[in-house]
Amino acid sequence: MTAAAAMPQLRSGLLCAAVLSAALTVPATAVLAHPHVFVDGGVDFVVTDRTKLEALEVTWLIDEFETLYLLSDYGLSLNEKGGLDEEDRLELIRLLGDWPEDFEGSAHLSVDGAGVALDLPTNLDARLVDGRLLATFTRRLATPVQLGKQHVEVAFYEATYYYAFFVTNRPKMVGRVGDCSARVIPFNADEQQAELQTALAKLGREETPDITDVGALFADRIVVQCG
């Protein structure tokens, strides 16, 4: 299941007035266009024994409009300071942490072009930052990878491109790290990809692109190099 499918269907609720207010400030093309949700963030790499990749630490910072929708769907309301009371914050973490067994997420790890299996997320934390939902969680590798000369890459995307993910955080190597580093390769559209983005922008909220794993075509990528 994609990151988009793991999120609840967006409905009106306790925050409908706030959502309407936010919608009035968003251009109509942004509301109608595909993708519909915008997420900043990134991925850090947890390493042990200098070169053994054990886990990914993932960060999502969801746009204000989607944040309001999610809170509404969960029946959570903002306090007078525009944030969440601690009880509501903990309830948000509980609800977000109900991961489906087929959750694919946004961090797609590969080694020499072959996908690497990741466990379901753990260590979820969530809070509001300037009106945006900030979520962090850990995805352990089902089998740790020994870093070396092979090509290790994380593509940061959601398969259907309903959610557009952007690497805005500088990736870090965490733990007992040897001579390894991570660098971001931002997505840079060629002419064909730009035309596809234009076509996708015409899709409505309930429409899904026919192209399998279309989000990968527009992904920012993080490459790990050692030695």
C-alpha positions as CSV (number, residue, x, y, z in Angstrom):
1,M,0.0,0.0,0.0
2,T,1.3,3.5,-0.9
3,A,1.8,6.3,1.5
4,A,-1.3,8.0,0.0
5,A,-3.5,4.9,0.6
6,A,-2.3,4.7,4.2
7,M,-3.7,8.1,4.9
8,P,-7.4,8.3,5.7
9,Q,-9.9,9.5,3.0
10,L,-10.3,13.2,3.5
11,R,-13.6,14.3,4.9
12,S,-15.1,17.4,6.4
13,G,-15.3,17.6,10.2
14,L,-14.5,19.7,13.2
15,L,-12.1,21.9,11.3
16,C,-14.2,22.5,8.2
17,A,-14.3,26.3,8.9
18,A,-10.5,26.3,9.1
19,V,-10.1,24.2,6.0
20,L,-12.4,26.5,4.1
21,S,-10.4,29.5,5.2
22,A,-7.2,27.8,4.1
23,A,-8.7,26.8,0.8
24,L,-9.6,30.4,0.0
25,T,-5.9,31.2,0.1
26,V,-4.8,28.3,-2.2
27,P,-5.0,28.8,-6.0
28,A,-7.7,26.7,-7.7
29,T,-5.1,24.9,-9.8
30,A,-3.3,23.7,-6.7
31,V,-6.5,22.2,-5.3
32,L,-7.4,20.4,-8.5
33,A,-4.0,19.4,-9.8
34,H,-2.3,16.1,-9.4
35,P,-0.4,15.8,-7.1
36,H,-2.7,17.0,-4.4
37,V,-0.5,16.9,-1.3
38,F,3.0,18.2,-0.8
39,V,5.4,16.8,1.7
40,D,8.9,18.1,2.6
41,G,11.3,16.0,4.5
42,G,14.1,13.5,4.0
43,V,15.9,10.4,5.1
44,D,18.8,9.8,7.4
45,F,20.8,6.6,7.4
46,V,21.5,4.6,10.6
47,V,24.8,2.8,10.4
48,T,26.6,0.4,12.8
49,D,30.1,-1.1,12.7
50,R,31.1,1.7,10.3
51,T,29.5,0.3,7.2
52,K,26.5,-1.7,8.1
53,L,23.2,0.0,7.1
54,E,20.6,-0.9,9.7
55,A,17.7,1.5,9.3
56,L,16.3,4.6,7.7
57,E,15.0,7.6,9.7
58,V,12.3,9.2,7.7
59,T,10.8,12.7,8.1
60,W,7.6,14.0,6.7
61,L,6.5,17.7,6.9
62,I,3.0,17.8,5.4
63,D,1.5,20.9,3.9
64,E,-0.9,23.0,5.9
65,F,-4.0,22.2,3.9
66,E,-3.6,18.5,4.2
67,T,-2.7,18.8,7.8
68,L,-6.1,20.4,8.5
69,Y,-7.9,17.7,6.5
70,L,-6.1,15.0,8.5
71,L,-6.9,16.5,11.9
72,S,-10.5,16.9,10.8
73,D,-10.7,13.3,9.7
74,Y,-9.3,12.1,13.0
75,G,-11.7,14.4,15.0
76,L,-8.9,16.4,16.6
77,S,-9.2,20.2,17.1
78,L,-6.6,22.9,17.6
79,N,-6.2,24.6,20.9
80,E,-6.4,28.4,21.4
81,K,-2.7,28.6,20.5
82,G,-3.2,26.9,17.2
83,G,-1.5,23.7,18.3
84,L,-2.5,20.3,19.8
85,D,-2.9,19.6,23.4
86,E,-0.7,16.7,24.5
87,E,-3.6,14.3,24.8
88,D,-4.6,15.0,21.2
89,R,-1.0,14.8,20.0
90,L,-0.6,11.3,21.6
91,E,-3.9,10.3,20.0
92,L,-2.7,11.5,16.6
93,I,0.4,9.4,17.0
94,R,-1.7,6.4,17.9
95,L,-4.0,6.9,14.8
96,L,-1.1,7.5,12.4
97,G,0.7,4.5,13.7
98,D,-1.9,2.0,12.5
99,W,0.2,1.0,9.5
100,P,-1.3,-1.4,6.9
101,E,0.7,-4.6,6.4
102,D,1.5,-3.7,2.8
103,F,2.6,-0.1,3.6
104,E,5.2,1.0,1.0
105,G,5.9,4.5,2.3
106,S,8.0,7.2,0.7
107,A,11.6,5.9,1.2
108,H,12.4,3.4,-1.5
109,L,15.8,1.8,-0.9
110,S,17.8,0.0,-3.5
111,V,21.3,-1.5,-3.8
112,D,22.7,-1.7,-7.4
113,G,19.1,-1.2,-8.7
114,A,17.5,-4.0,-6.6
115,G,14.9,-3.1,-4.1
116,V,15.6,-3.7,-0.4
117,A,12.8,-4.8,1.9
118,L,12.0,-2.5,4.9
119,D,10.1,-3.4,8.1
120,L,7.0,-1.5,9.0
121,P,7.6,1.9,10.6
122,T,8.5,2.1,14.3
123,N,9.3,5.0,16.8
124,L,6.6,7.2,15.3
125,D,6.5,10.8,16.6
126,A,4.2,13.6,15.4
127,R,3.6,17.2,16.2
128,L,2.6,20.5,14.6
129,V,5.2,22.9,13.4
130,D,3.9,26.3,12.1
131,G,0.6,24.7,11.1
132,R,2.1,21.7,9.4
133,L,2.1,18.1,10.6
134,L,5.7,16.9,11.2
135,A,6.0,13.1,11.4
136,T,9.2,11.1,12.0
137,F,9.6,7.3,12.1
138,T,12.1,4.5,11.7
139,R,12.2,1.9,9.0
140,R,14.6,-0.9,9.7
141,L,16.0,-3.0,6.9
142,A,14.7,-6.6,6.9
143,T,18.3,-7.6,6.3
144,P,21.1,-5.1,7.0
145,V,23.2,-4.0,4.1
146,Q,27.0,-3.9,4.1
147,L,28.0,-0.6,2.5
148,G,30.8,-0.6,0.1
149,K,31.4,0.2,-3.6
150,Q,27.8,-0.7,-4.7
151,H,25.3,1.9,-5.6
152,V,23.0,2.6,-2.6
153,E,20.1,4.9,-3.2
154,V,16.8,6.1,-1.7
155,A,14.1,7.5,-4.0
156,F,11.8,9.7,-2.0
157,Y,8.3,9.4,-3.5
158,E,4.7,8.0,-3.3
159,A,3.9,5.6,-6.1
160,T,0.7,7.2,-7.4
161,Y,2.0,10.7,-7.2
162,Y,-1.0,11.8,-5.2
163,Y,1.5,12.9,-2.7
164,A,4.6,14.8,-4.0
165,F,7.6,14.3,-1.7
166,F,10.6,16.6,-1.7
167,V,14.0,16.1,0.0
168,T,14.4,19.4,1.8
169,N,16.5,18.1,4.8
170,R,20.2,17.4,4.4
171,P,20.7,13.6,4.8
172,K,22.8,12.5,7.7
173,M,24.7,9.4,8.5
174,V,23.8,8.4,12.1
175,G,25.7,6.1,14.4
176,R,29.1,4.4,14.1
177,V,29.9,5.6,10.6
178,G,33.1,5.1,8.6
179,D,34.0,6.9,5.4
180,C,30.5,7.2,4.1
181,S,28.4,10.2,3.1
182,A,25.0,10.9,1.6
183,R,24.1,13.5,-1.1
184,V,20.8,14.6,-2.6
185,I,20.1,14.4,-6.4
186,P,17.1,16.6,-6.9
187,F,14.6,15.7,-9.6
188,N,15.2,17.7,-12.7
189,A,12.5,17.3,-15.4
190,D,13.4,16.6,-19.0
191,E,11.0,17.6,-21.7
192,Q,9.1,14.3,-21.7
193,Q,8.7,14.4,-17.9
194,A,7.5,18.0,-18.0
195,E,4.8,17.0,-20.5
196,L,3.7,14.1,-18.3
197,Q,3.5,16.5,-15.3
198,T,1.3,18.8,-17.3
199,A,-1.0,15.9,-18.1
200,L,-1.1,14.7,-14.5
201,A,-2.1,18.2,-13.4
202,K,-5.4,17.7,-15.2
203,L,-6.4,14.7,-13.0
204,G,-9.0,15.2,-10.3
205,R,-8.6,14.1,-6.6
206,E,-10.3,10.8,-7.2
207,E,-8.4,9.9,-10.4
208,T,-5.3,7.8,-10.4
209,P,-2.6,7.8,-13.2
210,D,-2.5,4.7,-15.4
211,I,1.3,4.5,-15.2
212,T,2.5,2.1,-12.5
213,D,4.8,3.7,-9.9
214,V,4.5,7.0,-11.7
215,G,5.8,8.9,-8.6
216,A,9.3,7.4,-9.2
217,L,9.6,9.4,-12.4
218,F,9.6,12.6,-10.4
219,A,11.5,11.5,-7.3
220,D,14.3,13.3,-5.5
221,R,17.0,10.8,-4.7
222,I,19.6,10.3,-2.0
223,V,22.8,8.4,-2.9
224,V,25.1,6.9,-0.2
225,Q,28.8,6.7,-1.1
226,C,31.6,5.0,1.0
227,G,35.3,5.0,0.6
